[in-house]
């Protein structure tokens, strides 16, 4: 019997969640646990961690899980926006389409983003360069906060964002999902269609997603021209998944078209130029970007008598074009090829011992194909080897490891109109990183964690060799070929408490970074109309903490609060340069949630207790949330690099339910009202904060989005 389903334009993540097979490269986290998200429950979830797959309660480094049903309920414009409210996480934004993750005050090339075991590479050094990932294909997220170079090599100095698609289907099943979303403020609408299955070990999956939005608005600026965007994503997967392991071939393509917000205003009215003719268009408007990202992955896992051997090989092609004066000819055009590989072995636990070892790296080639230049053509070669060891001694778990890396980075010479624009050079970097940690499981209610880790990051080509106007930062940038690699030493101390009526966690960290790279202003002007900045380096110190508590006097009511802050300083600098730029403000979040009906687990199964009334509401909840951002006055004020940001508080109201027919979930509905009281504010990490002044009000920059109501509908089918 065929059924017809109404497919409104959505964010879709499959609700037919099946357990990940034992041979999977990265195990999915169980939905029975979480740290600093949801209800702060601690349990037996399996996470990747810094020393291979381990139970969450045995992980020495701080790890946060974002579970599938939490992603489905989240209202966001991209995947970074969906997780940026976690303690210790923030985002640098440019409108709604572009977000870059910040972990404990560090971002850009200091955070590694992974999707299905493959490192995402797409010219992420740029201010206005986001992640080329279809957020509607992400099934769960694991965030490693702190140095993670021992597993992931250079650039994992601040941490890692591990994203995974939905688990493989169960044997003998077919599943389909149709999902849609609409947001009132920017008219965002999207849809996602997914179909997959598994028969006799042969597994397949296919997805088509699309999302688009017109300009967003707020009470101070009205509509913001240039904030519209569109995204189209497709993905295919096929392979074998059997008792011996799996071999999967994946292909994905993401096409992102964000317009660029210039912030120019009419001198007479103070209104942003482009209104009203461009305020509700879904089409691209000059200037804009075209980003095409292709990725092919061969993912293999073999279960051996003593452990699991896994191998992943991936090729990525990233084409990033920027159109400024004409929609037919691009000004900047970067074409990046990346071939990455990862081979690792994880032993099974034997007499309390576990061992892991691996080798991984990548080869890159980047070319300039446009009429303007910012960085030279370059090539990169990277390789690293590591080994980790873990030992359980009763209630204490000890683990640690070492890694050695080599990276070569070379630039090609370029002459422009007889003048040397980029000089040819080659740099070689070698680094030794490691970690040592311990967890003491004090009964079933408490865990005490301590971890010491050393990580590194090599300078990127933008920092080494920039020589041009960076439109994303509105400045002329000059690289420094003599920059050294950054090295960090971080200590983490954590405490978890899990009582019948209260779950809580405290995490403290101190991070010392040698040779921290940053840009400073020069007095000379290279390009008229643009300030000149050059890259330099110095030592830095970051100290902070995250605390959270979830009080649940009865099973149906949860009152959750978290607070996080980081104090990030440049050492041995004058007063106006003592703080690192783009440091997130201290943040307090609070939520009270009433789970009115809660009859079955929200993600582990679609089977429900039979309903005698036919169509019924299950897992029905209502939640009132608050985010309070304190004043951020710890800024780099030299040369007006930054300005203080006043405090502000945002409220949200959300509700959701599963529609149950008999013993089966037939749909999932979520409604969220963000910025409930339509507050005018500027996030400290928004690049639009430094847009041109309003000549009438004297206020600088563009405010963030005003009140926004999001609607989601998800329809799962499993046969």
N, C-alpha and C positions, 0 to 999 in steps of 0.2 A: 504494500500500500504506500503510495507516494503522498508526502505531506508538503504543503507549501508554507514557507516561513517568510514573514515580512522582514526584510533586511533594511533597517534604517541605517543612514550613515552612522566606526568605533574601534575602540581599543579592544583587542581580543587576545586573550590568553586562554588556552584550552582549560576547560574545567573537568575534562575526563582525565584526571591525573592518575598515571600509573607509576608504580615504583620503578626507579631506575635500575637497569640490570647490573649485576655485580661486576661486570667487566667494564663498566663505563669509565672513561678517562677521569671525569669529575663527578662524584656522587652528588645527587640532589639532596638538599637539606630536608629533613623530615619536617612536616608542618606542625609537629607537636612542640616545637621549641623556638625560642627567639631571644635575642639580647637587645635591649634598648629599642624595641619596636613591637607593636601589637601589645601583648600583655606581659612582656618581659619574662616569659616562662623559660626555664632552663631544663634541658633534657638530654636525650641520647642522639641528637641530630648529628649526621656525618657531614663534616666540612673539609675543605681542602687544606686550610691553614698554611703555615709556613714550612712544615716538615712532612707534607703529604696528607692523605686522607686520615682524619682523626675525629673522634667524638668532640662535640663542641665544649663539653665540660672539661675535656682534657687539653684544650688548646691554650697555649701559653700567651699568644699574641691576641690583642682585642679583635674580635670578629663580630660583625652585625649581619643578620639574615633578614632579607625582605621576602616574605612568603608569597606564593602565587595569588591567594585570595586578597592579600593586601595590595598587590600591584593592580589587580582587576578593579579594586574599589578606588584606587588613587585617581585624582583628577590632575592631569599634567599635559604639557605640550610636547615633551620629549622624555626619554628615559632618565636623564640626569635630573630633570625637574621632578620626576616621580619619587626619587630617593633622597633629594637634597635636604629634606626636613629631618633626617636622622641626626642624632647628636654626633658632633664631630665632622659632619659633612655639610658643605655649602656648594654654591655654584656661581661662577662668573657668567653673566648673561648679556646677550645683545638682543633685546626683544624676546619673542616667544620661541623662535626657532633654534637659537644657538645657545647652548649651555655647556660649560666645562666644569668637571668635578673638582672640588677643593676638599682635601682631607686634612683636618687639623692645621689649617692655615697655609697649606702648600698645594700648588696646582700646576697647570700646564704640563711640561714634560716630566714632572715629578710624580705623576699619577699614571699608572698603567691601566688601560681598560682592555678587558678580555671578553670575548664572546665565543662560547662553545669551544674553549681551549685555545683560541687563536688571538694573538695580540692585535688590537685594532690600530692600523697605521694609515693616517690620512692627513699629513701635514699639520699635526696637532699643535705645533708651536705658535700658530697665529691666534691673536686675541679673538678674531671673529670666525674661528674654525671650530665647529662642534663635532660631535661623534656621528659618523655615518652609519647609524644603526636604526633599524626599524623597531621602534619601541613596542609595537604591537606584536612582535615575535618573541619578546623576552618573557620567559616563564618565571624566573626567580633570579635574585641577585644576592651575592655574598660580598661584603665589603671588608677587606683587610686593612685595618688602620694601623699604620706604622711601617717601618722599613721592611720591605719584602724582596730585596735583591737576591736573597739566597735561592729563591725559586724562579724569579722573573727577571733577574739581571738589571741592567741599567734602566733608569727612569722610575723604578719602583721605590724611590726614596721616601715618598709620603705614604704609599699604600697601593692597593689594587682594587679595582671594581670588577668582580667576576660575574658576568651575565650568562645565563643559560636559557636555551629554548626549552619547551615543554619536554617532559620525559618521553621515552619511546613508548608506543602503544603496547598493550598486553597482547599476548599470543591469541590469535583467532578473533580479533576485534577490528572494526572499522569505526572511525570517529570523524565527526564533522563539527565545525563551529562557525557560527555567523555572529558577528558582533558589530555594534555601531555606537557612535558617540556624537554628542552635540554640545557646544558651549555657547552661552548667550553673548558674552562680551565681544569676542572677536569672530563670532559666527563659525567657529571651528566645527567642521564635521568630517567624519571619516568612517571607514568600514574596514573590516578584515574578514576574509574567508579562508578557512583552513580545512584540509581534508587529509587523512592519513590512515594507516592501518598496518597490521602485521599478520601474515599468513605463512605458516611453516617456516618461521624464521626470517622470511623476506619482509623487510620493513620499508615503508615509504611515507613521505609527508610533503605537502605542498601548501603554500600560503600566498595570498595576494592581499595587499594592504594599500590604502590610500588615505591621505589626510590633507586638508587645506584650511586656511584661515585668512580672513581679511584683516585689516588694521585693528589693533585693540584700542581701547579708549579709557580715559580716566577723567575725573571732574575738573582737573586743572588744565590739561592739554587738549581735551577733546579726543578725536581720533588721531592716531600717530601714524602718518604716512610712512611707508617703508617697513612696517612691522608685519606685513602679510607674508605668508610662505605656503609652500606645498611640498608634500613628500609622497613618494610612491615606492613601495618595497615589494619585492617578490623573492621567494626562496623555495628551493627544491631539495629533497633529501631522499636517498635510496641506498639500500645495502642489506647486509646480513646481520642478524642479532640472535646468537644461539648460545648454547651452554659453554662453548669454548671462548666466547668473547664477541666482538663485533667488528665489522668493517663497513664504514659509512662514507658515502660521497655526498658532500653538501655544496650547493651553489646559492649565492644570494646577490641581489642587486638592489641598491638604494639610490634613488634620484631625489636630491634635495634642492629646492629652489627658494632660498630666502632672499627677500629684498633687503636693501641696506638702509638703515635709518640715518639720515644726515642731520636732522634737527634744525634746519634753517627756518627762520621765522620772518613774517612780514613786519617791517619796521613800523608800520602805521597801526596794525591791529595786534601784533604780538602772536598771532596764530601761526601754527606750523604750516609751512608752504605745502601745497598739494591738497589742501582741503577746499571744497568738499569732493572734488572729482575723483580723488584717489582713496577716499576713506573706506569704501566698502567693496573695492575690487578684489577679486580672488586671483587676478592675473598679476604677473610680475611687472614691476615698474622700476625704471632706472633710478639709481644703480642697483644691480642685483647680482647674485652668484648662481652658478650652475655647478652642482657637485654630482659626479657620477662615481659610484663605488661598486666595483665587482670583486667578489671573493669566491674562490674555489678551495674546498678543504677536503682532504682525505684523512679520516679519523679511524684509527685502528686500535684494538685492544685484544690481548691474548692472555687467557687465564692459564698460568703455569702451576705446577704442584707447589711451588714455594712462594708464588706471588703473581702480580699482574704486570705484564709488559705492554706499554702503550706507545704509539707513535702517531704524530700528527704532522702533516705537511700541508702548507697553505700558500696560495698565491693571491695577492691583492693588487688591484689597479685602481688608483685614485686620480680622477681628473677634476681639478678645481679651477673654474673659470670665473673671472670677475668682469662684468660689463659696466662701464662707467658712462661714456658719452653716447654709445651706440649699442643697440640690441643685436646687431649683426656681427660686430667685431669686438672680441674681448681684449681688455687691456692686460690683465695678468692671467697667466695660464700655467698652472703647475701640473705635471703629469708624473705620478710616482708609482713605481713598480716595487713590490715587496714579495720576496720569497722567504718564508719562515719555516722552521722545522723544530720539532721537540720529540725527543726519545727519552723515556723514563721507565724505571722499574720500581714497583712498590712491593715489598715483601709482606706476607701475612704475618700476624703476630705469633711468635714462638717463644714460650717461656718468658713472656713479658718484653721481648725485644722486637722492634720493628726497624727496617732499614729501607732507605730509598736512595736512588742515584739517577742522574740524568744528564743529558747534554742537549743544548738548544741554542738557537741563534737565528739570524736573518741576514739576507743580502738585499740591498736597496739601490735603486737608481732613480734619480729625479731630474727632470728636464724642464726648461723654460720654453714654452711655445707661444707666448704672448708678445705684445709690443713693448711692455714695460717690464722692469726687473726689480726684484727686491733681494733675492738670494741667488747665488750661482747654481748652475747644474752641479749635482754632487752624487757621490757613490758612497755606500756604507757597507762594511762587513762586520758581523758581530758573531761571537761564539762564546759559550760559557759551559762549564762542567761543574756539577755539584754533587754532594752526598750528605744525607741526614741520618740521624740515629735517634731512636726513642726507646726509653726503658721505663717500665712500670715497676715501682717498689711499693707494694701495698697501696695506700691512699695517695701516694706521690707519683707523679709522672714527670720524667726528665726528658728533654729533647734538645737537639741542637744540630748544627751542620755548618759546612763551609762551601764556598763557591769561588771559582776563579773565572774572570771574564777578560776577553780581549776585544777591543773595538777599533776599527780603522775608519777614518772619515776623510774623504778627499774632495776638493773643489776644483772645477775646471776654470780655465782662464777665459775671460770675455772682454773683447774690445768693442766699444761703442763709439762710432764716429771718430775713430782714431785715438780715443782716450781709453786707458785701461780702467774698466769698471770693476772687474773681479780678478784678483791674482790667483794663480794656481798654487795650491798647497795641499799637504796631507798631514794628518795628525793621527797618532796612535795612543790609545789609552789602555792601561791594564789595571785591574782592581781585584782585591780579595775582600769578600764580604762573608758574614756569618751571623749566627744567632745562637743563643743559649738561654733556655728557659725552664721553668718548673711550675707545676700546678699541684696544689695540695687540696684534695677532696676531703673536706672536713665533714664527714658524715654525708648525708643526702641533702642537707640544707645549705651548706656553705662551700665555696671554692675560693682559694687564695692563689693569685697568679703573679709571677715575676718573669720578665723577659728583657734580655739585653741583646740589641741587634746593631749591626753595622751595615750600611748600605752606601750606594754611590750613584752618581748620575754624570754622564759625559755631557759637555755643552753641545747644543744642536747647531745646525748650520746657520740658522738665523742669528744666534748669539755670536758665532765665530766670524761670519762673513757678510752680514747685512750691509747693503749700500743702496738705499732707495727709500721712497715714500711708502710707509706702511699705512694704507688707508684705514685698516682696522683700528689702529691706535692714534691716527691723525698726527703722525710725526715722522720725521726723517730719521732713520735708524742706521747706526754704524756698528758693525760687528768688531770683535776683538779676537784676532787669530791666536793670541797667546793665552787665552783662558784655560784654566786647569779644570779638572773634574771635581765635582762636589763630593764630599764624603761626610756622612752623618753617623752619629753614635747616639742611640736612643734607648732609654730605659722605660719600661712600662710596669706599673703596679696595679693590680685589679682585685676586686673583692665582690663576690656574688652571694646573694642571700635568697633563699627560696623557702618561704613559710606558707602555711595554709592560707593566711589572709594578706600576705605581703610578699612581693618579690622586688628585689632591689639590686643595683649594681653601682659600683664606684670604680672609675678608671682614671689614673693619673699618669702623666707622661712628661718627660724632659728630653729634648732633642737638641743636640749641638751639631751644627753644620759648618764644616770648613769649606772655604772658597765658594760661598753662596753667590750666585750670579744674578745681577739685577741691572737695570738700565738707569743711567743718570743723565741729566741735562747738560749740554755744552753751551757756552756763550755764543759761538759762531752760528750763522745761519747758512745752511747748504742749499736749501730749497726755499725760495720766498713763500711766505704764508704757512710754513711748518716749523715748529720747534725741532731742534736737533738733539737726539739722545744717542748715547753710546753705552755699550755693555761693559761692565766692570764686575769685580767681585770682592767679597769680604766675608768675615765670619759672622754667623748668626746663631741665635738661641731661641728656641720655642718651648714654652712651658705651659701646660694647661691641664684641664680635667673635664670629665663628663660624669654626671651622676643621674640616676633615674630610679624611680620607685613607682610601683603599681599596687595600689591598695584596692582589694576586692572583698568587701565585707560579706557580700553574697556572690554566688557564682554569676549572676546576671549583670552585676554592676562593677565597672572598673574605673578607677580614678587614677590616671597616669600623669606623672610629671617628670620632666627631664630638664637639665641645665648643662650647658657646655660653653667653654670659653678657651681661648688661647692667647697668650702674650708672646708676640713674635718680634724680636729685636735684632737689629744689626749692631754688632759689638764695635766699640772703639770709634764711634761716629758722633758728629755734633748733634745737638738736640733736634734739629729739624730733619735729621736723617736716621734717627735711632730706631724707628719702627719699620718693619717690612711692609711694603705696599700690598694692597688687596688682602688684608687680614680680616676675616669675618668678625662681626660684632658678637659680643656675648648674647646667648639666646636661651630663653626659657619657654618651654612648650608645656601645655597642659591639655588634657582631654578627659572628659567624663563620658562614658559609653554605657548605654543600657541595652543589653542583649535580651530583647523581649521574648523571643522564642529561639531556642537553641537545641534542636533535637538530634542533629547529626553533625559529624565533622565537616567543615566547610570545603575541604579540598581533597581529602583522601578518597572519597567515594561519592558517587551520584545516587547511591541507594539510600532511601529514607524509610522510616517507619511508615507503614501504610496510613493514608489519611482517609477516614471514613466520609469526609465531606467533599471529596473530589478535589477541586483546586484549592490549595491552602498556601499560607505564607510560612516559610521556615527560615531560620537564622535571620529573623527580622531585628534590626538594630537601629538606634538613634544615637548620634554622638555630637557633642558640642566641643569644639576645639579652640585653642588660643595659642598664638605665637607672639611672644614679646621680645623684641630686639632692643637691647640697651644701646645707649649712645656710644658710638665708636669715635673716640678722640685720639686713639693711638694710631697715628697716620704718618706717612712720609710727606711732610709739608714743604720740603725743599723744592724750589722752582714750581710751586703749586702742583706738585705731582698728585696730591690728594687733598680733599677737604673733609672736615668732620661730618658725620652723619648723625642727626638727632634720633632719639629713640622713637619707636612706634610699636603699636600692638594691633594685630589682625585677629579676627574671629572667623570661625567657619562652622557650618552646620551641615551634617550629612546623615543620610539614612539609606538603608539598603535591605534587600530581602531576596530569598530564593523562592521562586514559584514552583510548588510541588503538586504534581498530579498523580494520585495514588501513591506509589512508592518511588517515584522518579522525579528528579529535578528537571524541569523543562525550560527554565529561564532564570536569569540573574539580573536584578535591577539595582542601580546605584544612582543616587542624586546627591550632589555636593554643592553647597553655596560657599564660595571662597570670598574673602574680604567682605564679610557680611554687611558691614556698616559703610562700605564704599570709602575707605580711608585713602587719602592722598599721601603717598610715601615714596621715598627713593631707597632702594636697597643699596647698602654700601658697596656691594660687589657688582652692581649694574654699570656697564660702560656708558649707558645713556645718561648717567648722573653728570657726565662732563660734556654733554652736548651744549651748543651755544646758549647764551643768555637770552631771556625774554626781555626785549627792550622796554616793555611797559611795566612789568612787575619787578625786574631786576633779579629774578630767580633763574638759576642756572640749571640746565639739563631737562630731562624728561622723566616724568613720574612713571611708576610701575602700573600694571593693569588695575583697574577698578573692580567693582563687584562683578563676579562671574559665577554663573550657575551651570553646572555640568550634568548631563544626563547620559547614562550608559545602559545598554541592553545587551546581554550575552545569551545566546541560545546554543547549548551543547547537545550533540547527538552521539550516542555510542551504540553500535550494533554488535 
